[in-house]
């Protein structure tokens, strides 16, 4: 599933899945905000800044 960034609304890069592989916990990266987003099965999510 694609997911829009909670902070800026851009479609994030989904790094651990695809159309045919849909894991329960999904990891995304927003290249605009430079954050990692972890989305849980209950649709809650955590945002973590990527340290450069
Ligand atoms: Zn963003």
mmCIF file of the protein (N, C-alpha, C, O) and its ligand, coordinates in Angstrom:
data_MODEL
# 
_entry.id   MODEL 
# 
loop_
_entity.id 
_entity.type 
_entity.pdbx_number_of_molecules 
1 polymer     1 
2 non-polymer 1 
# 
_entity_poly.entity_id                      1 
_entity_poly.type                           'polypeptide(L)' 
_entity_poly.nstd_linkage                   no 
_entity_poly.nstd_monomer                   no 
_entity_poly.pdbx_seq_one_letter_code       
;(UNK)(UNK)(UNK)(UNK)(UNK)(UNK)(UNK)(UNK)(UNK)(UNK)(UNK)(UNK)(UNK)(UNK)(UNK)(UNK)
(UNK)(UNK)(UNK)(UNK)(UNK)(UNK)(UNK)(UNK)(UNK)(UNK)(UNK)(UNK)(UNK)(UNK)(UNK)(UNK)
(UNK)(UNK)(UNK)(UNK)(UNK)(UNK)(UNK)(UNK)(UNK)(UNK)(UNK)(UNK)(UNK)(UNK)(UNK)(UNK)
(UNK)(UNK)(UNK)(UNK)
;
_entity_poly.pdbx_seq_one_letter_code_can   XXXXXXXXXXXXXXXXXXXXXXXXXXXXXXXXXXXXXXXXXXXXXXXXXXXX 
_entity_poly.pdbx_strand_id                 A 
# 
loop_
_entity_poly_seq.entity_id 
_entity_poly_seq.num 
_entity_poly_seq.mon_id 
_entity_poly_seq.hetero 
1 1  UNK n 
1 2  UNK n 
1 3  UNK n 
1 4  UNK n 
1 5  UNK n 
1 6  UNK n 
1 7  UNK n 
1 8  UNK n 
1 9  UNK n 
1 10 UNK n 
1 11 UNK n 
1 12 UNK n 
1 13 UNK n 
1 14 UNK n 
1 15 UNK n 
1 16 UNK n 
1 17 UNK n 
1 18 UNK n 
1 19 UNK n 
1 20 UNK n 
1 21 UNK n 
1 22 UNK n 
1 23 UNK n 
1 24 UNK n 
1 25 UNK n 
1 26 UNK n 
1 27 UNK n 
1 28 UNK n 
1 29 UNK n 
1 30 UNK n 
1 31 UNK n 
1 32 UNK n 
1 33 UNK n 
1 34 UNK n 
1 35 UNK n 
1 36 UNK n 
1 37 UNK n 
1 38 UNK n 
1 39 UNK n 
1 40 UNK n 
1 41 UNK n 
1 42 UNK n 
1 43 UNK n 
1 44 UNK n 
1 45 UNK n 
1 46 UNK n 
1 47 UNK n 
1 48 UNK n 
1 49 UNK n 
1 50 UNK n 
1 51 UNK n 
1 52 UNK n 
# 
loop_
_struct_asym.id 
_struct_asym.entity_id 
A 1 
B 2 
# 
loop_
_chem_comp.id 
_chem_comp.type 
_chem_comp.mon_nstd_flag 
UNK 'L-peptide linking' . 
ZN  non-polymer         . 
# 
_pdbx_entity_nonpoly.entity_id   2 
_pdbx_entity_nonpoly.name        ? 
_pdbx_entity_nonpoly.comp_id     ZN 
# 
_pdbx_nonpoly_scheme.asym_id         B 
_pdbx_nonpoly_scheme.entity_id       2 
_pdbx_nonpoly_scheme.mon_id          ZN 
_pdbx_nonpoly_scheme.ndb_seq_num     1 
_pdbx_nonpoly_scheme.pdb_seq_num     101 
_pdbx_nonpoly_scheme.auth_seq_num    101 
_pdbx_nonpoly_scheme.pdb_mon_id      ZN 
_pdbx_nonpoly_scheme.auth_mon_id     ZN 
_pdbx_nonpoly_scheme.pdb_strand_id   A 
_pdbx_nonpoly_scheme.pdb_ins_code    . 
# 
loop_
_atom_site.group_PDB 
_atom_site.id 
_atom_site.type_symbol 
_atom_site.label_atom_id 
_atom_site.label_alt_id 
_atom_site.label_comp_id 
_atom_site.label_asym_id 
_atom_site.label_entity_id 
_atom_site.label_seq_id 
_atom_site.pdbx_PDB_ins_code 
_atom_site.Cartn_x 
_atom_site.Cartn_y 
_atom_site.Cartn_z 
_atom_site.occupancy 
_atom_site.B_iso_or_equiv 
_atom_site.pdbx_formal_charge 
_atom_site.auth_seq_id 
_atom_site.auth_comp_id 
_atom_site.auth_asym_id 
_atom_site.auth_atom_id 
_atom_site.pdbx_PDB_model_num 
ATOM   1   N  N  . UNK A 1 1  ? 0.847  -1.191  0.000  1.00 0.00 ? 1   UNK A N  1 
ATOM   2   C  CA . UNK A 1 1  ? 0.000  0.000   0.000  1.00 0.00 ? 1   UNK A CA 1 
ATOM   3   C  C  . UNK A 1 1  ? 0.886  1.246   0.000  1.00 0.00 ? 1   UNK A C  1 
ATOM   4   O  O  . UNK A 1 1  ? 1.881  1.324   0.720  1.00 0.00 ? 1   UNK A O  1 
ATOM   5   N  N  . UNK A 1 2  ? 0.508  2.186   -0.801 1.00 0.00 ? 2   UNK A N  1 
ATOM   6   C  CA . UNK A 1 2  ? 1.221  3.455   -0.733 1.00 0.00 ? 2   UNK A CA 1 
ATOM   7   C  C  . UNK A 1 2  ? 0.665  4.263   0.436  1.00 0.00 ? 2   UNK A C  1 
ATOM   8   O  O  . UNK A 1 2  ? -0.472 4.065   0.864  1.00 0.00 ? 2   UNK A O  1 
ATOM   9   N  N  . UNK A 1 3  ? 1.479  5.164   0.936  1.00 0.00 ? 3   UNK A N  1 
ATOM   10  C  CA . UNK A 1 3  ? 1.055  5.994   2.056  1.00 0.00 ? 3   UNK A CA 1 
ATOM   11  C  C  . UNK A 1 3  ? 1.616  7.381   1.852  1.00 0.00 ? 3   UNK A C  1 
ATOM   12  O  O  . UNK A 1 3  ? 2.779  7.553   1.487  1.00 0.00 ? 3   UNK A O  1 
ATOM   13  N  N  . UNK A 1 4  ? 0.767  8.378   2.094  1.00 0.00 ? 4   UNK A N  1 
ATOM   14  C  CA . UNK A 1 4  ? 1.238  9.744   2.008  1.00 0.00 ? 4   UNK A CA 1 
ATOM   15  C  C  . UNK A 1 4  ? 1.921  10.131  3.318  1.00 0.00 ? 4   UNK A C  1 
ATOM   16  O  O  . UNK A 1 4  ? 1.518  9.690   4.394  1.00 0.00 ? 4   UNK A O  1 
ATOM   17  N  N  . UNK A 1 5  ? 2.939  10.943  3.215  1.00 0.00 ? 5   UNK A N  1 
ATOM   18  C  CA . UNK A 1 5  ? 3.671  11.400  4.390  1.00 0.00 ? 5   UNK A CA 1 
ATOM   19  C  C  . UNK A 1 5  ? 2.736  12.178  5.317  1.00 0.00 ? 5   UNK A C  1 
ATOM   20  O  O  . UNK A 1 5  ? 2.049  13.099  4.877  1.00 0.00 ? 5   UNK A O  1 
ATOM   21  N  N  . UNK A 1 6  ? 2.709  11.806  6.608  1.00 0.00 ? 6   UNK A N  1 
ATOM   22  C  CA . UNK A 1 6  ? 1.857  12.529  7.559  1.00 0.00 ? 6   UNK A CA 1 
ATOM   23  C  C  . UNK A 1 6  ? 2.265  13.985  7.732  1.00 0.00 ? 6   UNK A C  1 
ATOM   24  O  O  . UNK A 1 6  ? 1.462  14.807  8.175  1.00 0.00 ? 6   UNK A O  1 
ATOM   25  N  N  . UNK A 1 7  ? 3.497  14.305  7.389  1.00 0.00 ? 7   UNK A N  1 
ATOM   26  C  CA . UNK A 1 7  ? 3.990  15.663  7.597  1.00 0.00 ? 7   UNK A CA 1 
ATOM   27  C  C  . UNK A 1 7  ? 3.822  16.552  6.373  1.00 0.00 ? 7   UNK A C  1 
ATOM   28  O  O  . UNK A 1 7  ? 3.417  17.707  6.496  1.00 0.00 ? 7   UNK A O  1 
ATOM   29  N  N  . UNK A 1 8  ? 4.132  16.018  5.187  1.00 0.00 ? 8   UNK A N  1 
ATOM   30  C  CA . UNK A 1 8  ? 4.140  16.887  4.004  1.00 0.00 ? 8   UNK A CA 1 
ATOM   31  C  C  . UNK A 1 8  ? 3.178  16.420  2.911  1.00 0.00 ? 8   UNK A C  1 
ATOM   32  O  O  . UNK A 1 8  ? 2.930  17.164  1.962  1.00 0.00 ? 8   UNK A O  1 
ATOM   33  N  N  . UNK A 1 9  ? 2.630  15.207  3.020  1.00 0.00 ? 9   UNK A N  1 
ATOM   34  C  CA . UNK A 1 9  ? 1.642  14.745  2.067  1.00 0.00 ? 9   UNK A CA 1 
ATOM   35  C  C  . UNK A 1 9  ? 2.174  14.084  0.813  1.00 0.00 ? 9   UNK A C  1 
ATOM   36  O  O  . UNK A 1 9  ? 1.401  13.565  0.008  1.00 0.00 ? 9   UNK A O  1 
ATOM   37  N  N  . UNK A 1 10 ? 3.489  14.096  0.639  1.00 0.00 ? 10  UNK A N  1 
ATOM   38  C  CA . UNK A 1 10 ? 4.083  13.432  -0.521 1.00 0.00 ? 10  UNK A CA 1 
ATOM   39  C  C  . UNK A 1 10 ? 3.946  11.915  -0.374 1.00 0.00 ? 10  UNK A C  1 
ATOM   40  O  O  . UNK A 1 10 ? 3.997  11.402  0.744  1.00 0.00 ? 10  UNK A O  1 
ATOM   41  N  N  . UNK A 1 11 ? 3.775  11.199  -1.469 1.00 0.00 ? 11  UNK A N  1 
ATOM   42  C  CA . UNK A 1 11 ? 3.740  9.737   -1.415 1.00 0.00 ? 11  UNK A CA 1 
ATOM   43  C  C  . UNK A 1 11 ? 5.132  9.222   -1.058 1.00 0.00 ? 11  UNK A C  1 
ATOM   44  O  O  . UNK A 1 11 ? 6.121  9.527   -1.724 1.00 0.00 ? 11  UNK A O  1 
ATOM   45  N  N  . UNK A 1 12 ? 5.175  8.438   0.009  1.00 0.00 ? 12  UNK A N  1 
ATOM   46  C  CA . UNK A 1 12 ? 6.465  7.973   0.509  1.00 0.00 ? 12  UNK A CA 1 
ATOM   47  C  C  . UNK A 1 12 ? 6.918  6.717   -0.213 1.00 0.00 ? 12  UNK A C  1 
ATOM   48  O  O  . UNK A 1 12 ? 6.130  6.032   -0.865 1.00 0.00 ? 12  UNK A O  1 
ATOM   49  N  N  . UNK A 1 13 ? 8.213  6.431   -0.081 1.00 0.00 ? 13  UNK A N  1 
ATOM   50  C  CA . UNK A 1 13 ? 8.775  5.206   -0.624 1.00 0.00 ? 13  UNK A CA 1 
ATOM   51  C  C  . UNK A 1 13 ? 8.508  4.081   0.368  1.00 0.00 ? 13  UNK A C  1 
ATOM   52  O  O  . UNK A 1 13 ? 8.857  4.172   1.545  1.00 0.00 ? 13  UNK A O  1 
ATOM   53  N  N  . UNK A 1 14 ? 7.880  3.018   -0.132 1.00 0.00 ? 14  UNK A N  1 
ATOM   54  C  CA . UNK A 1 14 ? 7.594  1.854   0.712  1.00 0.00 ? 14  UNK A CA 1 
ATOM   55  C  C  . UNK A 1 14 ? 8.770  0.899   0.586  1.00 0.00 ? 14  UNK A C  1 
ATOM   56  O  O  . UNK A 1 14 ? 9.027  0.356   -0.489 1.00 0.00 ? 14  UNK A O  1 
ATOM   57  N  N  . UNK A 1 15 ? 9.492  0.693   1.705  1.00 0.00 ? 15  UNK A N  1 
ATOM   58  C  CA . UNK A 1 15 ? 10.773 0.002   1.577  1.00 0.00 ? 15  UNK A CA 1 
ATOM   59  C  C  . UNK A 1 15 ? 10.729 -1.483  1.915  1.00 0.00 ? 15  UNK A C  1 
ATOM   60  O  O  . UNK A 1 15 ? 11.713 -2.180  1.666  1.00 0.00 ? 15  UNK A O  1 
ATOM   61  N  N  . UNK A 1 16 ? 9.638  -1.998  2.468  1.00 0.00 ? 16  UNK A N  1 
ATOM   62  C  CA . UNK A 1 16 ? 9.665  -3.432  2.798  1.00 0.00 ? 16  UNK A CA 1 
ATOM   63  C  C  . UNK A 1 16 ? 8.506  -4.219  2.190  1.00 0.00 ? 16  UNK A C  1 
ATOM   64  O  O  . UNK A 1 16 ? 8.162  -5.290  2.689  1.00 0.00 ? 16  UNK A O  1 
ATOM   65  N  N  . UNK A 1 17 ? 7.915  -3.716  1.146  1.00 0.00 ? 17  UNK A N  1 
ATOM   66  C  CA . UNK A 1 17 ? 6.818  -4.478  0.559  1.00 0.00 ? 17  UNK A CA 1 
ATOM   67  C  C  . UNK A 1 17 ? 6.592  -4.128  -0.893 1.00 0.00 ? 17  UNK A C  1 
ATOM   68  O  O  . UNK A 1 17 ? 7.301  -3.307  -1.475 1.00 0.00 ? 17  UNK A O  1 
ATOM   69  N  N  . UNK A 1 18 ? 5.575  -4.777  -1.473 1.00 0.00 ? 18  UNK A N  1 
ATOM   70  C  CA . UNK A 1 18 ? 5.190  -4.522  -2.857 1.00 0.00 ? 18  UNK A CA 1 
ATOM   71  C  C  . UNK A 1 18 ? 3.733  -4.945  -3.004 1.00 0.00 ? 18  UNK A C  1 
ATOM   72  O  O  . UNK A 1 18 ? 3.091  -5.350  -2.035 1.00 0.00 ? 18  UNK A O  1 
ATOM   73  N  N  . UNK A 1 19 ? 3.222  -4.846  -4.223 1.00 0.00 ? 19  UNK A N  1 
ATOM   74  C  CA . UNK A 1 19 ? 1.840  -5.267  -4.471 1.00 0.00 ? 19  UNK A CA 1 
ATOM   75  C  C  . UNK A 1 19 ? 1.633  -6.728  -4.059 1.00 0.00 ? 19  UNK A C  1 
ATOM   76  O  O  . UNK A 1 19 ? 0.599  -7.076  -3.490 1.00 0.00 ? 19  UNK A O  1 
ATOM   77  N  N  . UNK A 1 20 ? 2.615  -7.572  -4.347 1.00 0.00 ? 20  UNK A N  1 
ATOM   78  C  CA . UNK A 1 20 ? 2.471  -9.005  -4.081 1.00 0.00 ? 20  UNK A CA 1 
ATOM   79  C  C  . UNK A 1 20 ? 2.964  -9.406  -2.696 1.00 0.00 ? 20  UNK A C  1 
ATOM   80  O  O  . UNK A 1 20 ? 2.714  -10.525 -2.249 1.00 0.00 ? 20  UNK A O  1 
ATOM   81  N  N  . UNK A 1 21 ? 3.650  -8.519  -2.028 1.00 0.00 ? 21  UNK A N  1 
ATOM   82  C  CA . UNK A 1 21 ? 4.161  -8.820  -0.686 1.00 0.00 ? 21  UNK A CA 1 
ATOM   83  C  C  . UNK A 1 21 ? 3.716  -7.708  0.245  1.00 0.00 ? 21  UNK A C  1 
ATOM   84  O  O  . UNK A 1 21 ? 4.229  -6.591  0.179  1.00 0.00 ? 21  UNK A O  1 
ATOM   85  N  N  . UNK A 1 22 ? 2.754  -8.016  1.117  1.00 0.00 ? 22  UNK A N  1 
ATOM   86  C  CA . UNK A 1 22 ? 2.102  -6.995  1.932  1.00 0.00 ? 22  UNK A CA 1 
ATOM   87  C  C  . UNK A 1 22 ? 2.288  -7.318  3.416  1.00 0.00 ? 22  UNK A C  1 
ATOM   88  O  O  . UNK A 1 22 ? 1.400  -7.904  4.035  1.00 0.00 ? 22  UNK A O  1 
ATOM   89  N  N  . UNK A 1 23 ? 3.414  -6.948  3.983  1.00 0.00 ? 23  UNK A N  1 
ATOM   90  C  CA . UNK A 1 23 ? 3.696  -7.298  5.377  1.00 0.00 ? 23  UNK A CA 1 
ATOM   91  C  C  . UNK A 1 23 ? 2.807  -6.517  6.346  1.00 0.00 ? 23  UNK A C  1 
ATOM   92  O  O  . UNK A 1 23 ? 2.361  -5.419  6.010  1.00 0.00 ? 23  UNK A O  1 
ATOM   93  N  N  . UNK A 1 24 ? 2.539  -7.054  7.535  1.00 0.00 ? 24  UNK A N  1 
ATOM   94  C  CA . UNK A 1 24 ? 1.656  -6.384  8.498  1.00 0.00 ? 24  UNK A CA 1 
ATOM   95  C  C  . UNK A 1 24 ? 2.216  -5.062  8.998  1.00 0.00 ? 24  UNK A C  1 
ATOM   96  O  O  . UNK A 1 24 ? 1.466  -4.103  9.181  1.00 0.00 ? 24  UNK A O  1 
ATOM   97  N  N  . UNK A 1 25 ? 3.507  -4.998  9.219  1.00 0.00 ? 25  UNK A N  1 
ATOM   98  C  CA . UNK A 1 25 ? 4.133  -3.744  9.641  1.00 0.00 ? 25  UNK A CA 1 
ATOM   99  C  C  . UNK A 1 25 ? 4.918  -3.197  8.464  1.00 0.00 ? 25  UNK A C  1 
ATOM   100 O  O  . UNK A 1 25 ? 5.773  -3.882  7.903  1.00 0.00 ? 25  UNK A O  1 
ATOM   101 N  N  . UNK A 1 26 ? 4.625  -1.958  8.092  1.00 0.00 ? 26  UNK A N  1 
ATOM   102 C  CA . UNK A 1 26 ? 5.185  -1.402  6.868  1.00 0.00 ? 26  UNK A CA 1 
ATOM   103 C  C  . UNK A 1 26 ? 6.146  -0.272  7.187  1.00 0.00 ? 26  UNK A C  1 
ATOM   104 O  O  . UNK A 1 26 ? 5.904  0.542   8.078  1.00 0.00 ? 26  UNK A O  1 
ATOM   105 N  N  . UNK A 1 27 ? 7.236  -0.240  6.443  1.00 0.00 ? 27  UNK A N  1 
ATOM   106 C  CA . UNK A 1 27 ? 8.236  0.791   6.629  1.00 0.00 ? 27  UNK A CA 1 
ATOM   107 C  C  . UNK A 1 27 ? 8.279  1.686   5.405  1.00 0.00 ? 27  UNK A C  1 
ATOM   108 O  O  . UNK A 1 27 ? 8.337  1.217   4.268  1.00 0.00 ? 27  UNK A O  1 
ATOM   109 N  N  . UNK A 1 28 ? 8.249  2.992   5.666  1.00 0.00 ? 28  UNK A N  1 
ATOM   110 C  CA . UNK A 1 28 ? 8.277  3.971   4.581  1.00 0.00 ? 28  UNK A CA 1 
ATOM   111 C  C  . UNK A 1 28 ? 9.370  4.990   4.833  1.00 0.00 ? 28  UNK A C  1 
ATOM   112 O  O  . UNK A 1 28 ? 9.810  5.191   5.965  1.00 0.00 ? 28  UNK A O  1 
ATOM   113 N  N  . UNK A 1 29 ? 9.797  5.630   3.755  1.00 0.00 ? 29  UNK A N  1 
ATOM   114 C  CA . UNK A 1 29 ? 10.723 6.751   3.854  1.00 0.00 ? 29  UNK A CA 1 
ATOM   115 C  C  . UNK A 1 29 ? 10.135 7.917   3.092  1.00 0.00 ? 29  UNK A C  1 
ATOM   116 O  O  . UNK A 1 29 ? 9.699  7.767   1.951  1.00 0.00 ? 29  UNK A O  1 
ATOM   117 N  N  . UNK A 1 30 ? 10.123 9.090   3.728  1.00 0.00 ? 30  UNK A N  1 
ATOM   118 C  CA . UNK A 1 30 ? 9.793  10.312  2.999  1.00 0.00 ? 30  UNK A CA 1 
ATOM   119 C  C  . UNK A 1 30 ? 11.088 11.002  2.629  1.00 0.00 ? 30  UNK A C  1 
ATOM   120 O  O  . UNK A 1 30 ? 11.848 11.436  3.495  1.00 0.00 ? 30  UNK A O  1 
ATOM   121 N  N  . UNK A 1 31 ? 11.328 11.097  1.350  1.00 0.00 ? 31  UNK A N  1 
ATOM   122 C  CA . UNK A 1 31 ? 12.568 11.719  0.887  1.00 0.00 ? 31  UNK A CA 1 
ATOM   123 C  C  . UNK A 1 31 ? 12.477 13.229  0.955  1.00 0.00 ? 31  UNK A C  1 
ATOM   124 O  O  . UNK A 1 31 ? 13.491 13.922  0.869  1.00 0.00 ? 31  UNK A O  1 
ATOM   125 N  N  . UNK A 1 32 ? 11.273 13.737  1.107  1.00 0.00 ? 32  UNK A N  1 
ATOM   126 C  CA . UNK A 1 32 ? 11.088 15.182  1.211  1.00 0.00 ? 32  UNK A CA 1 
ATOM   127 C  C  . UNK A 1 32 ? 11.413 15.675  2.622  1.00 0.00 ? 32  UNK A C  1 
ATOM   128 O  O  . UNK A 1 32 ? 12.147 16.649  2.793  1.00 0.00 ? 32  UNK A O  1 
ATOM   129 N  N  . UNK A 1 33 ? 10.858 14.990  3.637  1.00 0.00 ? 33  UNK A N  1 
ATOM   130 C  CA . UNK A 1 33 ? 11.098 15.376  5.040  1.00 0.00 ? 33  UNK A CA 1 
ATOM   131 C  C  . UNK A 1 33 ? 12.334 14.703  5.622  1.00 0.00 ? 33  UNK A C  1 
ATOM   132 O  O  . UNK A 1 33 ? 12.848 15.124  6.658  1.00 0.00 ? 33  UNK A O  1 
ATOM   133 N  N  . UNK A 1 34 ? 12.813 13.643  4.944  1.00 0.00 ? 34  UNK A N  1 
ATOM   134 C  CA . UNK A 1 34 ? 13.916 12.859  5.468  1.00 0.00 ? 34  UNK A CA 1 
ATOM   135 C  C  . UNK A 1 34 ? 13.545 12.179  6.786  1.00 0.00 ? 34  UNK A C  1 
ATOM   136 O  O  . UNK A 1 34 ? 14.255 12.301  7.785  1.00 0.00 ? 34  UNK A O  1 
ATOM   137 N  N  . UNK A 1 35 ? 12.425 11.465  6.770  1.00 0.00 ? 35  UNK A N  1 
ATOM   138 C  CA . UNK A 1 35 ? 11.978 10.723  7.947  1.00 0.00 ? 35  UNK A CA 1 
ATOM   139 C  C  . UNK A 1 35 ? 11.649 9.277   7.557  1.00 0.00 ? 35  UNK A C  1 
ATOM   140 O  O  . UNK A 1 35 ? 11.276 8.984   6.421  1.00 0.00 ? 35  UNK A O  1 
ATOM   141 N  N  . UNK A 1 36 ? 11.801 8.388   8.546  1.00 0.00 ? 36  UNK A N  1 
ATOM   142 C  CA . UNK A 1 36 ? 11.285 7.025   8.445  1.00 0.00 ? 36  UNK A CA 1 
ATOM   143 C  C  . UNK A 1 36 ? 9.921  6.985   9.105  1.00 0.00 ? 36  UNK A C  1 
ATOM   144 O  O  . UNK A 1 36 ? 9.724  7.576   10.166 1.00 0.00 ? 36  UNK A O  1 
ATOM   145 N  N  . UNK A 1 37 ? 8.982  6.294   8.486  1.00 0.00 ? 37  UNK A N  1 
ATOM   146 C  CA . UNK A 1 37 ? 7.663  6.110   9.082  1.00 0.00 ? 37  UNK A CA 1 
ATOM   147 C  C  . UNK A 1 37 ? 7.398  4.612   9.190  1.00 0.00 ? 37  UNK A C  1 
ATOM   148 O  O  . UNK A 1 37 ? 7.486  3.882   8.203  1.00 0.00 ? 37  UNK A O  1 
ATOM   149 N  N  . UNK A 1 38 ? 7.073  4.165   10.396 1.00 0.00 ? 38  UNK A N  1 
ATOM   150 C  CA . UNK A 1 38 ? 6.699  2.772   10.640 1.00 0.00 ? 38  UNK A CA 1 
ATOM   151 C  C  . UNK A 1 38 ? 5.206  2.723   10.885 1.00 0.00 ? 38  UNK A C  1 
ATOM   152 O  O  . UNK A 1 38 ? 4.695  3.365   11.803 1.00 0.00 ? 38  UNK A O  1 
ATOM   153 N  N  . UNK A 1 39 ? 4.504  1.950   10.053 1.00 0.00 ? 39  UNK A N  1 
ATOM   154 C  CA . UNK A 1 39 ? 3.054  1.867   10.173 1.00 0.00 ? 39  UNK A CA 1 
ATOM   155 C  C  . UNK A 1 39 ? 2.660  0.501   10.705 1.00 0.00 ? 39  UNK A C  1 
ATOM   156 O  O  . UNK A 1 39 ? 3.018  -0.531  10.137 1.00 0.00 ? 39  UNK A O  1 
ATOM   157 N  N  . UNK A 1 40 ? 1.917  0.510   11.806 1.00 0.00 ? 40  UNK A N  1 
ATOM   158 C  CA . UNK A 1 40 ? 1.502  -0.737  12.454 1.00 0.00 ? 40  UNK A CA 1 
ATOM   159 C  C  . UNK A 1 40 ? 0.225  -1.274  11.822 1.00 0.00 ? 40  UNK A C  1 
ATOM   160 O  O  . UNK A 1 40 ? -0.415 -0.608  11.007 1.00 0.00 ? 40  UNK A O  1 
ATOM   161 N  N  . UNK A 1 41 ? -0.131 -2.497  12.219 1.00 0.00 ? 41  UNK A N  1 
ATOM   162 C  CA . UNK A 1 41 ? -1.330 -3.139  11.683 1.00 0.00 ? 41  UNK A CA 1 
ATOM   163 C  C  . UNK A 1 41 ? -2.606 -2.374  12.001 1.00 0.00 ? 41  UNK A C  1 
ATOM   164 O  O  . UNK A 1 41 ? -3.567 -2.428  11.234 1.00 0.00 ? 41  UNK A O  1 
ATOM   165 N  N  . UNK A 1 42 ? -2.624 -1.661  13.122 1.00 0.00 ? 42  UNK A N  1 
ATOM   166 C  CA . UNK A 1 42 ? -3.823 -0.914  13.503 1.00 0.00 ? 42  UNK A CA 1 
ATOM   167 C  C  . UNK A 1 42 ? -3.858 0.491   12.904 1.00 0.00 ? 42  UNK A C  1 
ATOM   168 O  O  . UNK A 1 42 ? -4.663 1.331   13.306 1.00 0.00 ? 42  UNK A O  1 
ATOM   169 N  N  . UNK A 1 43 ? -2.963 0.734   11.926 1.00 0.00 ? 43  UNK A N  1 
ATOM   170 C  CA . UNK A 1 43 ? -2.886 2.013   11.210 1.00 0.00 ? 43  UNK A CA 1 
ATOM   171 C  C  . UNK A 1 43 ? -2.242 3.137   12.019 1.00 0.00 ? 43  UNK A C  1 
ATOM   172 O  O  . UNK A 1 43 ? -2.145 4.264   11.534 1.00 0.00 ? 43  UNK A O  1 
ATOM   173 N  N  . UNK A 1 44 ? -1.801 2.849   13.244 1.00 0.00 ? 44  UNK A N  1 
ATOM   174 C  CA . UNK A 1 44 ? -1.018 3.864   13.944 1.00 0.00 ? 44  UNK A CA 1 
ATOM   175 C  C  . UNK A 1 44 ? 0.381  3.891   13.336 1.00 0.00 ? 44  UNK A C  1 
ATOM   176 O  O  . UNK A 1 44 ? 0.815  2.921   12.715 1.00 0.00 ? 44  UNK A O  1 
ATOM   177 N  N  . UNK A 1 45 ? 1.071  4.990   13.515 1.00 0.00 ? 45  UNK A N  1 
ATOM   178 C  CA . UNK A 1 45 ? 2.403  5.084   12.919 1.00 0.00 ? 45  UNK A CA 1 
ATOM   179 C  C  . UNK A 1 45 ? 3.330  5.906   13.795 1.00 0.00 ? 45  UNK A C  1 
ATOM   180 O  O  . UNK A 1 45 ? 2.903  6.723   14.610 1.00 0.00 ? 45  UNK A O  1 
ATOM   181 N  N  . UNK A 1 46 ? 4.616  5.657   13.594 1.00 0.00 ? 46  UNK A N  1 
ATOM   182 C  CA . UNK A 1 46 ? 5.641  6.430   14.269 1.00 0.00 ? 46  UNK A CA 1 
ATOM   183 C  C  . UNK A 1 46 ? 6.525  7.081   13.231 1.00 0.00 ? 46  UNK A C  1 
ATOM   184 O  O  . UNK A 1 46 ? 6.830  6.492   12.193 1.00 0.00 ? 46  UNK A O  1 
ATOM   185 N  N  . UNK A 1 47 ? 6.934  8.303   13.521 1.00 0.00 ? 47  UNK A N  1 
ATOM   186 C  CA . UNK A 1 47 ? 7.827  9.038   12.631 1.00 0.00 ? 47  UNK A CA 1 
ATOM   187 C  C  . UNK A 1 47 ? 9.187  9.176   13.313 1.00 0.00 ? 47  UNK A C  1 
ATOM   188 O  O  . UNK A 1 47 ? 9.278  9.560   14.479 1.00 0.00 ? 47  UNK A O  1 
ATOM   189 N  N  . UNK A 1 48 ? 10.231 8.856   12.568 1.00 0.00 ? 48  UNK A N  1 
ATOM   190 C  CA . UNK A 1 48 ? 11.577 8.959   13.117 1.00 0.00 ? 48  UNK A CA 1 
ATOM   191 C  C  . UNK A 1 48 ? 12.444 9.718   12.123 1.00 0.00 ? 48  UNK A C  1 
ATOM   192 O  O  . UNK A 1 48 ? 12.509 9.363   10.946 1.00 0.00 ? 48  UNK A O  1 
ATOM   193 N  N  . UNK A 1 49 ? 13.100 10.747  12.594 1.00 0.00 ? 49  UNK A N  1 
ATOM   194 C  CA . UNK A 1 49 ? 13.965 11.512  11.706 1.00 0.00 ? 49  UNK A CA 1 
ATOM   195 C  C  . UNK A 1 49 ? 15.205 10.715  11.345 1.00 0.00 ? 49  UNK A C  1 
ATOM   196 O  O  . UNK A 1 49 ? 15.792 10.032  12.184 1.00 0.00 ? 49  UNK A O  1 
ATOM   197 N  N  . UNK A 1 50 ? 15.592 10.815  10.084 1.00 0.00 ? 50  UNK A N  1 
ATOM   198 C  CA . UNK A 1 50 ? 16.812 10.168  9.618  1.00 0.00 ? 50  UNK A CA 1 
ATOM   199 C  C  . UNK A 1 50 ? 17.961 11.126  9.863  1.00 0.00 ? 50  UNK A C  1 
ATOM   200 O  O  . UNK A 1 50 ? 17.971 12.261  9.387  1.00 0.00 ? 50  UNK A O  1 
ATOM   201 N  N  . UNK A 1 51 ? 18.932 10.629  10.624 1.00 0.00 ? 51  UNK A N  1 
ATOM   202 C  CA . UNK A 1 51 ? 20.090 11.477  10.912 1.00 0.00 ? 51  UNK A CA 1 
ATOM   203 C  C  . UNK A 1 51 ? 21.047 11.430  9.731  1.00 0.00 ? 51  UNK A C  1 
ATOM   204 O  O  . UNK A 1 51 ? 21.378 10.362  9.216  1.00 0.00 ? 51  UNK A O  1 
ATOM   205 N  N  . UNK A 1 52 ? 21.475 12.592  9.324  1.00 0.00 ? 52  UNK A N  1 
ATOM   206 C  CA . UNK A 1 52 ? 22.365 12.646  8.172  1.00 0.00 ? 52  UNK A CA 1 
ATOM   207 C  C  . UNK A 1 52 ? 23.815 12.744  8.614  1.00 0.00 ? 52  UNK A C  1 
ATOM   208 O  O  . UNK A 1 52 ? 24.714 12.800  7.776  1.00 0.00 ? 52  UNK A O  1 
HETATM 209 ZN ZN . ZN  B 2 .  ? 7.271  14.226  4.164  1.00 0.00 ? 101 ZN  A ZN 1 
# 
